[in-house]
Amino acid sequence: MWYGVAADVVVGIHVAYVAYVVLGQLAIVVAAPFKWRWARNPWFRFSHLTAIAIVAYEEFRGIRCPLTVWEEQLRALAGQGFNDSQTFMGRLMHDLLFYDLPQIFFTTVHVAAFVLIVQALVMYPPRWFRFRPAEGTAAPAVAAASA
């Protein structure tokens, strides 16, 4: 029983990962015209790029997603088939992720998502980290240019 629950947790993490990539990109596209500052946060933008870059790398190298492999292994230990979650949420999350389509479809979608995210990174770049002087120290003075 615990293996089945663990498999459901893994598929939940997998859904959260996909949601971070998809909804994160949607949020960036919506925020760009309004120049909302949170969408230019470098931690968010580079972690978002890293998330899809990992998926694109796995596609190019022909590596199966570790989360899918772990879910399969846990379901096998639970005596379940890959599509046979015993819980409603497990079935729901699994069905959100896995479709019976040719592999080239998923490869195209993953690589296109990577290209779209890189394009958004270039067109709406993150703000770079700013270092502020420590308390009690003066910031360097900028001399006024005389004409």
Secondary structure as the mmCIF struct_conf table of DSSP 4:
data_model
#
loop_
_struct_conf.conf_type_id
_struct_conf.id
_struct_conf.beg_label_comp_id
_struct_conf.beg_label_asym_id
_struct_conf.beg_label_seq_id
_struct_conf.end_label_comp_id
_struct_conf.end_label_asym_id
_struct_conf.end_label_seq_id
HELX_RH_AL_P HELX_RH_AL_P1 TRP A 2 PHE A 34
TURN_TY1_P TURN_TY1_P1 LYS A 35 LYS A 35
HELX_RH_3T_P HELX_RH_3T_P1 ARG A 37 ARG A 40
HELX_RH_AL_P HELX_RH_AL_P2 PRO A 42 ARG A 61
TURN_TY1_P TURN_TY1_P2 GLY A 62 GLY A 62
HELX_LH_PP_P HELX_LH_PP_P1 ILE A 63 CYS A 65
HELX_RH_AL_P HELX_RH_AL_P3 PRO A 66 LEU A 77
TURN_TY1_P TURN_TY1_P3 ALA A 78 GLY A 79
TURN_TY1_P TURN_TY1_P4 PHE A 82 ASN A 83
BEND BEND1 GLN A 86 THR A 87
HELX_RH_AL_P HELX_RH_AL_P4 PHE A 88 LEU A 97
HELX_RH_AL_P HELX_RH_AL_P5 GLN A 103 MET A 123
BEND BEND2 TYR A 124 TYR A 124
HELX_LH_PP_P HELX_LH_PP_P2 PRO A 125 PHE A 129
HELX_LH_PP_P HELX_LH_PP_P3 ARG A 132 ALA A 134
TURN_TY1_P TURN_TY1_P5 GLU A 135 GLY A 136
HELX_LH_PP_P HELX_LH_PP_P4 ALA A 138 SER A 146
#
